[in-house]
Amino acid sequence: MIPLPVDLVLVFFVGVPLAITGLLALFYSLRSMHKPARERESIYECAHCGHVYAFARNRPMDRCPRCGELNEAVRM
Ligand SMILES: [Zn+2]
């Protein structure tokens, strides 16, 4: 068996997992800054036919896909 210095063993078994955990924490915190698609959608309710629809575009008004009526966003 090869004799290993204690400080090298400590660096390897503590430092490497700690570095990996730190990188994963950084990755997930950066990823959570992007909102999921559902939160980016605007919801519209058609005043003409009552159809409820959602678009991922951030517009105050959009056309109803069913009848073409222009409607205001209920929730942005
Ligand atoms: Zn409509």
N, CA, C, O and the ligand as a Tripos MOL2 file, in Angstrom:
@<TRIPOS>MOLECULE
protein
  305   303    77     0     0
PROTEIN
NO_CHARGES

@<TRIPOS>ATOM
      1 N           0.8420   -1.1980    0.0000 N.3       1 MET1
      2 CA          0.0000    0.0000    0.0000 C.3       1 MET1
      3 C           0.8760    1.2460    0.0000 C.2       1 MET1
      4 O           1.9040    1.3040    0.6750 O.2       1 MET1
      5 N           0.4500    2.2340   -0.7660 N.am      2 ILE2
      6 CA          1.2150    3.4810   -0.8720 C.3       2 ILE2
      7 C           0.8620    4.3850    0.3100 C.2       2 ILE2
      8 O          -0.3160    4.6670    0.5260 O.2       2 ILE2
      9 N           1.8490    4.8460    1.0780 N.am      3 PRO3
     10 CA          1.5390    5.7640    2.1890 C.3       3 PRO3
     11 C           1.1390    7.1450    1.6700 C.2       3 PRO3
     12 O           1.8680    7.7640    0.8940 O.2       3 PRO3
     13 N          -0.0290    7.6190    2.1070 N.am      4 LEU4
     14 CA         -0.5350    8.9280    1.6630 C.3       4 LEU4
     15 C          -0.4110    9.9370    2.7950 C.2       4 LEU4
     16 O          -0.7230    9.6150    3.9420 O.2       4 LEU4
     17 N           0.0360   11.1430    2.4980 N.am      5 PRO5
     18 CA          0.0840   12.1820    3.5380 C.3       5 PRO5
     19 C          -1.3380   12.5780    3.9500 C.2       5 PRO5
     20 O          -2.2340   12.6720    3.1100 O.2       5 PRO5
     21 N          -1.5330   12.8090    5.2560 N.am      6 VAL6
     22 CA         -2.8670   13.0830    5.8190 C.3       6 VAL6
     23 C          -3.4690   14.3470    5.2140 C.2       6 VAL6
     24 O          -4.6660   14.3760    4.9280 O.2       6 VAL6
     25 N          -2.6680   15.3920    5.0140 N.am      7 ASP7
     26 CA         -3.2240   16.6350    4.4670 C.3       7 ASP7
     27 C          -3.7370   16.4650    3.0410 C.2       7 ASP7
     28 O          -4.7250   17.0900    2.6540 O.2       7 ASP7
     29 N          -3.0570   15.6090    2.2500 N.am      8 LEU8
     30 CA         -3.5030   15.3500    0.8770 C.3       8 LEU8
     31 C          -4.8320   14.6030    0.8760 C.2       8 LEU8
     32 O          -5.7130   14.8940    0.0680 O.2       8 LEU8
     33 N          -4.9720   13.6270    1.7970 N.am      9 VAL9
     34 CA         -6.2180   12.8620    1.9260 C.3       9 VAL9
     35 C          -7.3540   13.8020    2.3300 C.2       9 VAL9
     36 O          -8.4570   13.7120    1.7900 O.2       9 VAL9
     37 N          -7.0850   14.7140    3.2900 N.am     10 LEU10
     38 CA         -8.1100   15.6660    3.7320 C.3      10 LEU10
     39 C          -8.5390   16.5910    2.5980 C.2      10 LEU10
     40 O          -9.7280   16.8510    2.4140 O.2      10 LEU10
     41 N          -7.5710   17.0800    1.8470 N.am     11 VAL11
     42 CA         -7.8810   17.9720    0.7240 C.3      11 VAL11
     43 C          -8.7420   17.2420   -0.2960 C.2      11 VAL11
     44 O          -9.6940   17.8090   -0.8320 O.2      11 VAL11
     45 N          -8.4050   15.9750   -0.5670 N.am     12 PHE12
     46 CA         -9.1300   15.2280   -1.5790 C.3      12 PHE12
     47 C         -10.5450   14.8700   -1.1250 C.2      12 PHE12
     48 O         -11.4920   15.0420   -1.8930 O.2      12 PHE12
     49 N         -10.7120   14.3710    0.1190 N.am     13 PHE13
     50 CA        -12.0210   13.8970    0.5670 C.3      13 PHE13
     51 C         -12.9120   14.9920    1.1370 C.2      13 PHE13
     52 O         -14.1040   14.7550    1.3340 O.2      13 PHE13
     53 N         -12.3890   16.1650    1.4070 N.am     14 VAL14
     54 CA        -13.2030   17.2720    1.9140 C.3      14 VAL14
     55 C         -13.2930   18.3850    0.8610 C.2      14 VAL14
     56 O         -14.3780   18.8880    0.5690 O.2      14 VAL14
     57 N         -12.1610   18.7540    0.3090 N.am     15 GLY15
     58 CA        -12.1210   19.8830   -0.6220 C.3      15 GLY15
     59 C         -12.8490   19.6270   -1.9160 C.2      15 GLY15
     60 O         -13.5730   20.4950   -2.4030 O.2      15 GLY15
     61 N         -12.6660   18.4230   -2.4950 N.am     16 VAL16
     62 CA        -13.2910   18.1210   -3.7900 C.3      16 VAL16
     63 C         -14.8180   18.0600   -3.6760 C.2      16 VAL16
     64 O         -15.4970   18.6970   -4.4820 O.2      16 VAL16
     65 N         -15.4060   17.3060   -2.6900 N.am     17 PRO17
     66 CA        -16.8810   17.3330   -2.5790 C.3      17 PRO17
     67 C         -17.4210   18.7230   -2.2620 C.2      17 PRO17
     68 O         -18.4980   19.0910   -2.7300 O.2      17 PRO17
     69 N         -16.6750   19.5030   -1.4640 N.am     18 LEU18
     70 CA        -17.1010   20.8620   -1.1410 C.3      18 LEU18
     71 C         -17.1220   21.7410   -2.3920 C.2      18 LEU18
     72 O         -18.0400   22.5400   -2.5810 O.2      18 LEU18
     73 N         -16.1140   21.5900   -3.2350 N.am     19 ALA19
     74 CA        -16.0540   22.3630   -4.4800 C.3      19 ALA19
     75 C         -17.1970   21.9730   -5.4070 C.2      19 ALA19
     76 O         -17.8030   22.8370   -6.0400 O.2      19 ALA19
     77 N         -17.5000   20.6670   -5.4960 N.am     20 ILE20
     78 CA        -18.6010   20.1940   -6.3430 C.3      20 ILE20
     79 C         -19.9340   20.7310   -5.8200 C.2      20 ILE20
     80 O         -20.7670   21.1870   -6.6030 O.2      20 ILE20
     81 N         -20.1420   20.6800   -4.4910 N.am     21 THR21
     82 CA        -21.3770   21.1930   -3.8980 C.3      21 THR21
     83 C         -21.5240   22.6910   -4.1540 C.2      21 THR21
     84 O         -22.6180   23.1750   -4.4460 O.2      21 THR21
     85 N         -20.4220   23.4130   -4.0420 N.am     22 GLY22
     86 CA        -20.4490   24.8470   -4.3010 C.3      22 GLY22
     87 C         -20.8040   25.1690   -5.7410 C.2      22 GLY22
     88 O         -21.5740   26.0930   -6.0030 O.2      22 GLY22
     89 N         -20.2510   24.4130   -6.6720 N.am     23 LEU23
     90 CA        -20.5520   24.6220   -8.0830 C.3      23 LEU23
     91 C         -22.0150   24.3030   -8.3880 C.2      23 LEU23
     92 O         -22.6610   25.0150   -9.1570 O.2      23 LEU23
     93 N         -22.5450   23.2190   -7.7760 N.am     24 LEU24
     94 CA        -23.9520   22.8680   -7.9770 C.3      24 LEU24
     95 C         -24.8680   23.9430   -7.4130 C.2      24 LEU24
     96 O         -25.8780   24.2830   -8.0290 O.2      24 LEU24
     97 N         -24.5200   24.4890   -6.2280 N.am     25 ALA25
     98 CA        -25.3280   25.5620   -5.6290 C.3      25 ALA25
     99 C         -25.3420   26.7850   -6.5250 C.2      25 ALA25
    100 O         -26.3860   27.4170   -6.6910 O.2      25 ALA25
    101 N         -24.2080   27.1280   -7.1030 N.am     26 LEU26
    102 CA        -24.0970   28.2630   -8.0200 C.3      26 LEU26
    103 C         -24.9490   28.0260   -9.2700 C.2      26 LEU26
    104 O         -25.6620   28.9190   -9.7290 O.2      26 LEU26
    105 N         -24.8620   26.8080   -9.8110 N.am     27 PHE27
    106 CA        -25.6200   26.4520  -11.0070 C.3      27 PHE27
    107 C         -27.1200   26.5600  -10.7640 C.2      27 PHE27
    108 O         -27.8360   27.1370  -11.5820 O.2      27 PHE27
    109 N         -27.6150   26.0040   -9.6330 N.am     28 TYR28
    110 CA        -29.0530   26.0260   -9.3720 C.3      28 TYR28
    111 C         -29.5460   27.4230   -9.0160 C.2      28 TYR28
    112 O         -30.6880   27.7620   -9.3270 O.2      28 TYR28
    113 N         -28.7190   28.2380   -8.3750 N.am     29 SER29
    114 CA        -29.1560   29.6000   -8.0660 C.3      29 SER29
    115 C         -29.2290   30.4440   -9.3300 C.2      29 SER29
    116 O         -30.1040   31.3010   -9.4490 O.2      29 SER29
    117 N         -28.3190   30.2120  -10.2790 N.am     30 LEU30
    118 CA        -28.3860   30.9240  -11.5590 C.3      30 LEU30
    119 C         -29.5770   30.4600  -12.3700 C.2      30 LEU30
    120 O         -30.2280   31.2640  -13.0370 O.2      30 LEU30
    121 N         -29.8690   29.1540  -12.3170 N.am     31 ARG31
    122 CA        -30.9740   28.6060  -13.0840 C.3      31 ARG31
    123 C         -32.3220   29.0910  -12.5580 C.2      31 ARG31
    124 O         -33.2500   29.3070  -13.3380 O.2      31 ARG31
    125 N         -32.4380   29.2670  -11.2230 N.am     32 SER32
    126 CA        -33.7260   29.6830  -10.6540 C.3      32 SER32
    127 C         -34.0290   31.1500  -10.9420 C.2      32 SER32
    128 O         -35.1490   31.6030  -10.7050 O.2      32 SER32
    129 N         -33.0460   31.9040  -11.4520 N.am     33 MET33
    130 CA        -33.3000   33.2900  -11.8140 C.3      33 MET33
    131 C         -34.2000   33.3890  -13.0370 C.2      33 MET33
    132 O         -34.8800   34.3970  -13.2290 O.2      33 MET33
    133 N         -34.2080   32.3460  -13.8650 N.am     34 HIS34
    134 CA        -35.0960   32.3270  -15.0180 C.3      34 HIS34
    135 C         -36.4540   31.8200  -14.5730 C.2      34 HIS34
    136 O         -36.5580   30.7710  -13.9370 O.2      34 HIS34
    137 N         -37.4830   32.5630  -14.9080 N.am     35 LYS35
    138 CA        -38.8250   32.1590  -14.5050 C.3      35 LYS35
    139 C         -39.3220   31.0390  -15.4070 C.2      35 LYS35
    140 O         -38.9600   30.9860  -16.5830 O.2      35 LYS35
    141 N         -40.1530   30.1350  -14.8690 N.am     36 PRO36
    142 CA        -40.7460   29.1080  -15.7310 C.3      36 PRO36
    143 C         -41.7130   29.7460  -16.7220 C.2      36 PRO36
    144 O         -42.2050   30.8510  -16.4940 O.2      36 PRO36
    145 N         -41.9850   29.0430  -17.8270 N.am     37 ALA37
    146 CA        -42.7940   29.5880  -18.9230 C.3      37 ALA37
    147 C         -44.1840   30.0090  -18.4630 C.2      37 ALA37
    148 O         -44.7270   30.9870  -18.9760 O.2      37 ALA37
    149 N         -44.7700   29.2950  -17.5100 N.am     38 ARG38
    150 CA        -46.1130   29.6050  -17.0150 C.3      38 ARG38
    151 C         -46.1760   31.0110  -16.4210 C.2      38 ARG38
    152 O         -47.1840   31.7020  -16.5700 O.2      38 ARG38
    153 N         -45.1020   31.4400  -15.7460 N.am     39 GLU39
    154 CA        -45.1090   32.7630  -15.1140 C.3      39 GLU39
    155 C         -44.9100   33.8750  -16.1380 C.2      39 GLU39
    156 O         -45.2650   35.0240  -15.8770 O.2      39 GLU39
    157 N         -44.3470   33.5490  -17.2980 N.am     40 ARG40
    158 CA        -44.1140   34.5680  -18.3190 C.3      40 ARG40
    159 C         -45.3360   34.7880  -19.1980 C.2      40 ARG40
    160 O         -45.3880   35.7580  -19.9550 O.2      40 ARG40
    161 N         -46.3290   33.8910  -19.1050 N.am     41 GLU41
    162 CA        -47.5070   33.9810  -19.9530 C.3      41 GLU41
    163 C         -48.4470   35.0810  -19.4920 C.2      41 GLU41
    164 O         -48.5850   35.3490  -18.2980 O.2      41 GLU41
    165 N         -49.0890   35.7090  -20.4640 N.am     42 SER42
    166 CA        -50.1830   36.6280  -20.1790 C.3      42 SER42
    167 C         -51.4750   35.8830  -20.4510 C.2      42 SER42
    168 O         -51.5850   35.1680  -21.4470 O.2      42 SER42
    169 N         -52.4580   36.0470  -19.5660 N.am     43 ILE43
    170 CA        -53.7400   35.3590  -19.7240 C.3      43 ILE43
    171 C         -54.7800   36.3650  -20.2090 C.2      43 ILE43
    172 O         -54.8770   37.4790  -19.6930 O.2      43 ILE43
    173 N         -55.5500   35.9520  -21.2070 N.am     44 TYR44
    174 CA        -56.5830   36.8120  -21.7940 C.3      44 TYR44
    175 C         -57.9260   36.0980  -21.7210 C.2      44 TYR44
    176 O         -57.9970   34.8740  -21.8290 O.2      44 TYR44
    177 N         -58.9920   36.8780  -21.5360 N.am     45 GLU45
    178 CA        -60.3300   36.3260  -21.6300 C.3      45 GLU45
    179 C         -61.0700   37.1390  -22.6770 C.2      45 GLU45
    180 O         -61.1790   38.3610  -22.5720 O.2      45 GLU45
    181 N         -61.5700   36.4540  -23.6780 N.am     46 CYS46
    182 CA        -62.2240   37.1400  -24.7930 C.3      46 CYS46
    183 C         -63.5540   37.7370  -24.3430 C.2      46 CYS46
    184 O         -64.3850   37.0510  -23.7480 O.2      46 CYS46
    185 N         -63.7470   39.0420  -24.6390 N.am     47 ALA47
    186 CA        -64.9990   39.7190  -24.2870 C.3      47 ALA47
    187 C         -66.1200   39.3190  -25.2470 C.2      47 ALA47
    188 O         -67.2950   39.4850  -24.9190 O.2      47 ALA47
    189 N         -65.7810   38.8000  -26.4120 N.am     48 HIS48
    190 CA        -66.7750   38.4690  -27.4300 C.3      48 HIS48
    191 C         -67.3010   37.0450  -27.2860 C.2      48 HIS48
    192 O         -68.5120   36.8280  -27.2710 O.2      48 HIS48
    193 N         -66.3760   36.0540  -27.1770 N.am     49 CYS49
    194 CA        -66.8180   34.6520  -27.1310 C.3      49 CYS49
    195 C         -66.5180   33.9620  -25.7960 C.2      49 CYS49
    196 O         -66.9180   32.8150  -25.6020 O.2      49 CYS49
    197 N         -65.8230   34.6350  -24.8730 N.am     50 GLY50
    198 CA        -65.5630   34.0530  -23.5570 C.3      50 GLY50
    199 C         -64.4190   33.0680  -23.5180 C.2      50 GLY50
    200 O         -64.1640   32.4580  -22.4800 O.2      50 GLY50
    201 N         -63.7190   32.8980  -24.6380 N.am     51 HIS51
    202 CA        -62.5910   31.9650  -24.7120 C.3      51 HIS51
    203 C         -61.4320   32.4830  -23.8500 C.2      51 HIS51
    204 O         -61.0630   33.6540  -23.9380 O.2      51 HIS51
    205 N         -60.8580   31.5970  -23.0120 N.am     52 VAL52
    206 CA        -59.7160   31.9630  -22.1790 C.3      52 VAL52
    207 C         -58.4600   31.3840  -22.8160 C.2      52 VAL52
    208 O         -58.3920   30.1870  -23.0950 O.2      52 VAL52
    209 N         -57.4590   32.2450  -23.0440 N.am     53 TYR53
    210 CA        -56.2360   31.7880  -23.7070 C.3      53 TYR53
    211 C         -55.0240   32.4820  -23.1100 C.2      53 TYR53
    212 O         -55.1500   33.5130  -22.4500 O.2      53 TYR53
    213 N         -53.8470   31.9100  -23.3450 N.am     54 ALA54
    214 CA        -52.6070   32.4530  -22.7870 C.3      54 ALA54
    215 C         -51.5400   32.5100  -23.8610 C.2      54 ALA54
    216 O         -51.4310   31.6120  -24.6940 O.2      54 ALA54
    217 N         -50.7470   33.5860  -23.8330 N.am     55 PHE55
    218 CA        -49.6080   33.7150  -24.7360 C.3      55 PHE55
    219 C         -48.3770   34.0480  -23.9200 C.2      55 PHE55
    220 O         -48.4640   34.7740  -22.9300 O.2      55 PHE55
    221 N         -47.2340   33.5270  -24.3250 N.am     56 ALA56
    222 CA        -45.9750   33.7980  -23.6200 C.3      56 ALA56
    223 C         -45.4300   35.1850  -23.9520 C.2      56 ALA56
    224 O         -44.4640   35.6280  -23.3310 O.2      56 ALA56
    225 N         -46.0330   35.8780  -24.9200 N.am     57 ARG57
    226 CA        -45.5830   37.2260  -25.2530 C.3      57 ARG57
    227 C         -46.0720   38.1930  -24.1920 C.2      57 ARG57
    228 O         -47.1260   37.9880  -23.5910 O.2      57 ARG57
    229 N         -45.3120   39.2370  -23.9660 N.am     58 ASN58
    230 CA        -45.6650   40.2050  -22.9290 C.3      58 ASN58
    231 C         -46.3410   41.4220  -23.5600 C.2      58 ASN58
    232 O         -45.7640   42.5080  -23.5950 O.2      58 ASN58
    233 N         -47.5610   41.2360  -24.0550 N.am     59 ARG59
    234 CA        -48.3010   42.3170  -24.6950 C.3      59 ARG59
    235 C         -49.5160   42.6710  -23.8520 C.2      59 ARG59
    236 O         -50.1290   41.7920  -23.2470 O.2      59 ARG59
    237 N         -49.8720   43.9540  -23.8070 N.am     60 PRO60
    238 CA        -51.0680   44.3300  -23.0360 C.3      60 PRO60
    239 C         -52.3570   43.8550  -23.7040 C.2      60 PRO60
    240 O         -53.3560   43.6230  -23.0230 O.2      60 PRO60
    241 N         -52.3450   43.7070  -25.0500 N.am     61 MET61
    242 CA        -53.5390   43.2410  -25.7590 C.3      61 MET61
    243 C         -53.1300   42.1970  -26.7940 C.2      61 MET61
    244 O         -52.0430   42.2720  -27.3660 O.2      61 MET61
    245 N         -54.0250   41.2050  -27.0340 N.am     62 ASP62
    246 CA        -53.7550   40.2120  -28.0660 C.3      62 ASP62
    247 C         -55.0710   39.6990  -28.6300 C.2      62 ASP62
    248 O         -56.1200   39.7640  -27.9880 O.2      62 ASP62
    249 N         -54.9790   39.1810  -29.8650 N.am     63 ARG63
    250 CA        -56.1890   38.7160  -30.5520 C.3      63 ARG63
    251 C         -56.6070   37.3350  -30.0610 C.2      63 ARG63
    252 O         -55.7670   36.4810  -29.7800 O.2      63 ARG63
    253 N         -57.9040   37.1310  -29.9630 N.am     64 CYS64
    254 CA        -58.4740   35.8360  -29.5940 C.3      64 CYS64
    255 C         -58.2270   34.8590  -30.7380 C.2      64 CYS64
    256 O         -58.5440   35.1810  -31.8820 O.2      64 CYS64
    257 N         -57.6690   33.6680  -30.4710 N.am     65 PRO65
    258 CA        -57.4090   32.7070  -31.5490 C.3      65 PRO65
    259 C         -58.6970   32.1170  -32.1300 C.2      65 PRO65
    260 O         -58.6770   31.5450  -33.2190 O.2      65 PRO65
    261 N         -59.8210   32.2540  -31.4090 N.am     66 ARG66
    262 CA        -61.0790   31.6650  -31.8640 C.3      66 ARG66
    263 C         -61.8660   32.6240  -32.7640 C.2      66 ARG66
    264 O         -62.3450   32.2240  -33.8250 O.2      66 ARG66
    265 N         -62.0030   33.8970  -32.3400 N.am     67 CYS67
    266 CA        -62.8470   34.8210  -33.1060 C.3      67 CYS67
    267 C         -62.1060   36.0590  -33.6130 C.2      67 CYS67
    268 O         -62.6630   36.8040  -34.4190 O.2      67 CYS67
    269 N         -60.8770   36.3040  -33.1700 N.am     68 GLY68
    270 CA        -60.0970   37.4260  -33.6720 C.3      68 GLY68
    271 C         -60.3290   38.7380  -32.9460 C.2      68 GLY68
    272 O         -59.7420   39.7560  -33.3130 O.2      68 GLY68
    273 N         -61.1710   38.7370  -31.9230 N.am     69 GLU69
    274 CA        -61.4260   39.9390  -31.1230 C.3      69 GLU69
    275 C         -60.1680   40.3260  -30.3480 C.2      69 GLU69
    276 O         -59.4560   39.4580  -29.8410 O.2      69 GLU69
    277 N         -59.8910   41.6460  -30.2540 N.am     70 LEU70
    278 CA        -58.7340   42.1360  -29.5120 C.3      70 LEU70
    279 C         -59.1120   42.2810  -28.0350 C.2      70 LEU70
    280 O         -60.0680   42.9800  -27.7020 O.2      70 LEU70
    281 N         -58.3530   41.6160  -27.1510 N.am     71 ASN71
    282 CA        -58.6780   41.6140  -25.7210 C.3      71 ASN71
    283 C         -57.5190   42.0780  -24.8700 C.2      71 ASN71
    284 O         -56.3560   41.8930  -25.2280 O.2      71 ASN71
    285 N         -57.8480   42.6920  -23.7240 N.am     72 GLU72
    286 CA        -56.8140   43.0910  -22.7640 C.3      72 GLU72
    287 C         -56.4160   41.8890  -21.9130 C.2      72 GLU72
    288 O         -57.2220   40.9900  -21.6760 O.2      72 GLU72
    289 N         -55.1530   41.8840  -21.4540 N.am     73 ALA73
    290 CA        -54.6690   40.8050  -20.5980 C.3      73 ALA73
    291 C         -55.3350   40.8830  -19.2310 C.2      73 ALA73
    292 O         -55.4130   41.9520  -18.6260 O.2      73 ALA73
    293 N         -55.8180   39.7320  -18.7490 N.am     74 VAL74
    294 CA        -56.3950   39.6510  -17.4140 C.3      74 VAL74
    295 C         -55.2680   39.6270  -16.3860 C.2      74 VAL74
    296 O         -55.3580   40.2590  -15.3330 O.2      74 VAL74
    297 N         -54.2100   38.8920  -16.7070 N.am     75 ARG75
    298 CA        -53.0310   38.7960  -15.8320 C.3      75 ARG75
    299 C         -51.7850   38.8210  -16.7020 C.2      75 ARG75
    300 O         -51.6770   38.0870  -17.6840 O.2      75 ARG75
    301 N         -50.8370   39.6880  -16.3200 N.am     76 MET76
    302 CA        -49.5820   39.7860  -17.0880 C.3      76 MET76
    303 C         -48.5260   38.8930  -16.4710 C.2      76 MET76
    304 O         -47.4010   38.8340  -16.9670 O.2      76 MET76
    305 ZN        -63.0300   35.2590  -28.9080 Zn       77 ZN77
@<TRIPOS>BOND
     1     1     2 1
     2     2     3 1
     3     3     4 2
     4     3     5 am
     5     5     6 1
     6     6     7 1
     7     7     8 2
     8     7     9 am
     9     9    10 1
    10    10    11 1
    11    11    12 2
    12    11    13 am
    13    13    14 1
    14    14    15 1
    15    15    16 2
    16    15    17 am
    17    17    18 1
    18    18    19 1
    19    19    20 2
    20    19    21 am
    21    21    22 1
    22    22    23 1
    23    23    24 2
    24    23    25 am
    25    25    26 1
    26    26    27 1
    27    27    28 2
    28    27    29 am
    29    29    30 1
    30    30    31 1
    31    31    32 2
    32    31    33 am
    33    33    34 1
    34    34    35 1
    35    35    36 2
    36    35    37 am
    37    37    38 1
    38    38    39 1
    39    39    40 2
    40    39    41 am
    41    41    42 1
    42    42    43 1
    43    43    44 2
    44    43    45 am
    45    45    46 1
    46    46    47 1
    47    47    48 2
    48    47    49 am
    49    49    50 1
    50    50    51 1
    51    51    52 2
    52    51    53 am
    53    53    54 1
    54    54    55 1
    55    55    56 2
    56    55    57 am
    57    57    58 1
    58    58    59 1
    59    59    60 2
    60    59    61 am
    61    61    62 1
    62    62    63 1
    63    63    64 2
    64    63    65 am
    65    65    66 1
    66    66    67 1
    67    67    68 2
    68    67    69 am
    69    69    70 1
    70    70    71 1
    71    71    72 2
    72    71    73 am
    73    73    74 1
    74    74    75 1
    75    75    76 2
    76    75    77 am
    77    77    78 1
    78    78    79 1
    79    79    80 2
    80    79    81 am
    81    81    82 1
    82    82    83 1
    83    83    84 2
    84    83    85 am
    85    85    86 1
    86    86    87 1
    87    87    88 2
    88    87    89 am
    89    89    90 1
    90    90    91 1
    91    91    92 2
    92    91    93 am
    93    93    94 1
    94    94    95 1
    95    95    96 2
    96    95    97 am
    97    97    98 1
    98    98    99 1
    99    99   100 2
   100    99   101 am
   101   101   102 1
   102   102   103 1
   103   103   104 2
   104   103   105 am
   105   105   106 1
   106   106   107 1
   107   107   108 2
   108   107   109 am
   109   109   110 1
   110   110   111 1
   111   111   112 2
   112   111   113 am
   113   113   114 1
   114   114   115 1
   115   115   116 2
   116   115   117 am
   117   117   118 1
   118   118   119 1
   119   119   120 2
   120   119   121 am
   121   121   122 1
   122   122   123 1
   123   123   124 2
   124   123   125 am
   125   125   126 1
   126   126   127 1
   127   127   128 2
   128   127   129 am
   129   129   130 1
   130   130   131 1
   131   131   132 2
   132   131   133 am
   133   133   134 1
   134   134   135 1
   135   135   136 2
   136   135   137 am
   137   137   138 1
   138   138   139 1
   139   139   140 2
   140   139   141 am
   141   141   142 1
   142   142   143 1
   143   143   144 2
   144   143   145 am
   145   145   146 1
   146   146   147 1
   147   147   148 2
   148   147   149 am
   149   149   150 1
   150   150   151 1
   151   151   152 2
   152   151   153 am
   153   153   154 1
   154   154   155 1
   155   155   156 2
   156   155   157 am
   157   157   158 1
   158   158   159 1
   159   159   160 2
   160   159   161 am
   161   161   162 1
   162   162   163 1
   163   163   164 2
   164   163   165 am
   165   165   166 1
   166   166   167 1
   167   167   168 2
   168   167   169 am
   169   169   170 1
   170   170   171 1
   171   171   172 2
   172   171   173 am
   173   173   174 1
   174   174   175 1
   175   175   176 2
   176   175   177 am
   177   177   178 1
   178   178   179 1
   179   179   180 2
   180   179   181 am
   181   181   182 1
   182   182   183 1
   183   183   184 2
   184   183   185 am
   185   185   186 1
   186   186   187 1
   187   187   188 2
   188   187   189 am
   189   189   190 1
   190   190   191 1
   191   191   192 2
   192   191   193 am
   193   193   194 1
   194   194   195 1
   195   195   196 2
   196   195   197 am
   197   197   198 1
   198   198   199 1
   199   199   200 2
   200   199   201 am
   201   201   202 1
   202   202   203 1
   203   203   204 2
   204   203   205 am
   205   205   206 1
   206   206   207 1
   207   207   208 2
   208   207   209 am
   209   209   210 1
   210   210   211 1
   211   211   212 2
   212   211   213 am
   213   213   214 1
   214   214   215 1
   215   215   216 2
   216   215   217 am
   217   217   218 1
   218   218   219 1
   219   219   220 2
   220   219   221 am
   221   221   222 1
   222   222   223 1
   223   223   224 2
   224   223   225 am
   225   225   226 1
   226   226   227 1
   227   227   228 2
   228   227   229 am
   229   229   230 1
   230   230   231 1
   231   231   232 2
   232   231   233 am
   233   233   234 1
   234   234   235 1
   235   235   236 2
   236   235   237 am
   237   237   238 1
   238   238   239 1
   239   239   240 2
   240   239   241 am
   241   241   242 1
   242   242   243 1
   243   243   244 2
   244   243   245 am
   245   245   246 1
   246   246   247 1
   247   247   248 2
   248   247   249 am
   249   249   250 1
   250   250   251 1
   251   251   252 2
   252   251   253 am
   253   253   254 1
   254   254   255 1
   255   255   256 2
   256   255   257 am
   257   257   258 1
   258   258   259 1
   259   259   260 2
   260   259   261 am
   261   261   262 1
   262   262   263 1
   263   263   264 2
   264   263   265 am
   265   265   266 1
   266   266   267 1
   267   267   268 2
   268   267   269 am
   269   269   270 1
   270   270   271 1
   271   271   272 2
   272   271   273 am
   273   273   274 1
   274   274   275 1
   275   275   276 2
   276   275   277 am
   277   277   278 1
   278   278   279 1
   279   279   280 2
   280   279   281 am
   281   281   282 1
   282   282   283 1
   283   283   284 2
   284   283   285 am
   285   285   286 1
   286   286   287 1
   287   287   288 2
   288   287   289 am
   289   289   290 1
   290   290   291 1
   291   291   292 2
   292   291   293 am
   293   293   294 1
   294   294   295 1
   295   295   296 2
   296   295   297 am
   297   297   298 1
   298   298   299 1
   299   299   300 2
   300   299   301 am
   301   301   302 1
   302   302   303 1
   303   303   304 2
@<TRIPOS>SUBSTRUCTURE
     1 MET1         2 RESIDUE 1 A MET
     2 ILE2         6 RESIDUE 1 A ILE
     3 PRO3        10 RESIDUE 1 A PRO
     4 LEU4        14 RESIDUE 1 A LEU
     5 PRO5        18 RESIDUE 1 A PRO
     6 VAL6        22 RESIDUE 1 A VAL
     7 ASP7        26 RESIDUE 1 A ASP
     8 LEU8        30 RESIDUE 1 A LEU
     9 VAL9        34 RESIDUE 1 A VAL
    10 LEU10       38 RESIDUE 1 A LEU
    11 VAL11       42 RESIDUE 1 A VAL
    12 PHE12       46 RESIDUE 1 A PHE
    13 PHE13       50 RESIDUE 1 A PHE
    14 VAL14       54 RESIDUE 1 A VAL
    15 GLY15       58 RESIDUE 1 A GLY
    16 VAL16       62 RESIDUE 1 A VAL
    17 PRO17       66 RESIDUE 1 A PRO
    18 LEU18       70 RESIDUE 1 A LEU
    19 ALA19       74 RESIDUE 1 A ALA
    20 ILE20       78 RESIDUE 1 A ILE
    21 THR21       82 RESIDUE 1 A THR
    22 GLY22       86 RESIDUE 1 A GLY
    23 LEU23       90 RESIDUE 1 A LEU
    24 LEU24       94 RESIDUE 1 A LEU
    25 ALA25       98 RESIDUE 1 A ALA
    26 LEU26      102 RESIDUE 1 A LEU
    27 PHE27      106 RESIDUE 1 A PHE
    28 TYR28      110 RESIDUE 1 A TYR
    29 SER29      114 RESIDUE 1 A SER
    30 LEU30      118 RESIDUE 1 A LEU
    31 ARG31      122 RESIDUE 1 A ARG
    32 SER32      126 RESIDUE 1 A SER
    33 MET33      130 RESIDUE 1 A MET
    34 HIS34      134 RESIDUE 1 A HIS
    35 LYS35      138 RESIDUE 1 A LYS
    36 PRO36      142 RESIDUE 1 A PRO
    37 ALA37      146 RESIDUE 1 A ALA
    38 ARG38      150 RESIDUE 1 A ARG
    39 GLU39      154 RESIDUE 1 A GLU
    40 ARG40      158 RESIDUE 1 A ARG
    41 GLU41      162 RESIDUE 1 A GLU
    42 SER42      166 RESIDUE 1 A SER
    43 ILE43      170 RESIDUE 1 A ILE
    44 TYR44      174 RESIDUE 1 A TYR
    45 GLU45      178 RESIDUE 1 A GLU
    46 CYS46      182 RESIDUE 1 A CYS
    47 ALA47      186 RESIDUE 1 A ALA
    48 HIS48      190 RESIDUE 1 A HIS
    49 CYS49      194 RESIDUE 1 A CYS
    50 GLY50      198 RESIDUE 1 A GLY
    51 HIS51      202 RESIDUE 1 A HIS
    52 VAL52      206 RESIDUE 1 A VAL
    53 TYR53      210 RESIDUE 1 A TYR
    54 ALA54      214 RESIDUE 1 A ALA
    55 PHE55      218 RESIDUE 1 A PHE
    56 ALA56      222 RESIDUE 1 A ALA
    57 ARG57      226 RESIDUE 1 A ARG
    58 ASN58      230 RESIDUE 1 A ASN
    59 ARG59      234 RESIDUE 1 A ARG
    60 PRO60      238 RESIDUE 1 A PRO
    61 MET61      242 RESIDUE 1 A MET
    62 ASP62      246 RESIDUE 1 A ASP
    63 ARG63      250 RESIDUE 1 A ARG
    64 CYS64      254 RESIDUE 1 A CYS
    65 PRO65      258 RESIDUE 1 A PRO
    66 ARG66      262 RESIDUE 1 A ARG
    67 CYS67      266 RESIDUE 1 A CYS
    68 GLY68      270 RESIDUE 1 A GLY
    69 GLU69      274 RESIDUE 1 A GLU
    70 LEU70      278 RESIDUE 1 A LEU
    71 ASN71      282 RESIDUE 1 A ASN
    72 GLU72      286 RESIDUE 1 A GLU
    73 ALA73      290 RESIDUE 1 A ALA
    74 VAL74      294 RESIDUE 1 A VAL
    75 ARG75      298 RESIDUE 1 A ARG
    76 MET76      302 RESIDUE 1 A MET
    77 ZN77       305 GROUP 0 **** ****
